[in-house]
Amino acid sequence: MKKNYKIDVDCAACADKMEVAARKTDGVKNAIVNFMTLKMTVEFEEGADIKSVMQNVRTNCRKVEDDCEVYI
């Protein structure tokens, strides 16, 4: 399953860091961040608890870019 999320980030380099952090999160099959539209598309692994996974994505993204936001 794929879902889109609105994000808030200041630069393209930071968006790239967020994408890498999201991809490394357990339960995420793939993640793509589009800096121009300020959206993150997340593809979840089968059977993943989406709400829990997205909380972890948000936490992981803030570890690499502390002033970013993922609206879940």
C-alpha positions as CSV (number, residue, x, y, z in Angstrom):
1,M,0.0,0.0,0.0
2,K,1.2,3.5,-0.9
3,K,0.2,6.7,1.0
4,N,1.1,10.3,0.4
5,Y,2.0,12.7,3.3
6,K,2.6,16.4,3.4
7,I,6.0,17.4,4.7
8,D,7.7,20.7,5.7
9,V,11.5,20.9,4.9
10,D,13.7,23.9,4.0
11,C,16.0,22.6,1.3
12,A,16.5,19.8,-1.3
13,A,19.5,18.3,0.5
14,C,17.4,18.0,3.7
15,A,14.6,16.4,1.7
16,D,17.1,13.8,0.5
17,K,18.2,13.1,4.0
18,M,14.6,12.6,5.0
19,E,14.1,10.2,2.1
20,V,17.0,8.0,3.1
21,A,15.9,8.0,6.7
22,A,12.3,7.0,5.7
23,R,13.6,4.2,3.5
24,K,15.6,2.7,6.4
25,T,12.6,2.6,8.7
26,D,11.2,-0.9,9.5
27,G,7.9,-1.5,7.7
28,V,8.8,0.8,4.8
29,K,9.2,-0.8,1.4
30,N,10.1,2.4,-0.4
31,A,9.9,6.1,0.2
32,I,10.1,9.1,-2.2
33,V,10.3,12.7,-1.2
34,N,9.5,15.4,-3.7
35,F,10.9,18.7,-2.5
36,M,9.1,20.8,-5.1
37,T,5.6,19.6,-4.0
38,L,6.6,19.0,-0.3
39,K,5.2,15.5,-0.4
40,M,6.5,12.1,0.7
41,T,5.1,8.9,-0.8
42,V,5.6,5.9,1.4
43,E,5.1,2.3,0.2
44,F,4.6,0.0,3.2
45,E,5.6,-3.6,3.5
46,E,2.7,-6.1,3.6
47,G,1.1,-6.4,7.0
48,A,2.8,-3.3,8.4
49,D,1.0,-1.2,11.0
50,I,0.9,2.1,9.0
51,K,0.3,4.4,12.0
52,S,3.2,2.9,14.0
53,V,5.5,2.9,11.0
54,M,4.8,6.5,10.2
55,Q,5.5,7.5,13.8
56,N,8.9,5.8,13.4
57,V,9.4,7.5,10.0
58,R,8.8,10.9,11.6
59,T,11.2,10.1,14.4
60,N,13.9,8.9,12.0
61,C,13.5,12.0,9.8
62,R,13.9,14.3,12.8
63,K,17.1,12.5,13.7
64,V,18.7,13.6,10.4
65,E,16.9,16.9,10.0
66,D,15.6,18.3,13.3
67,D,13.5,21.1,11.9
68,C,11.5,18.9,9.4
69,E,7.9,17.8,9.7
70,V,5.9,14.9,8.4
71,Y,2.2,15.4,8.8
72,I,0.5,12.2,9.6
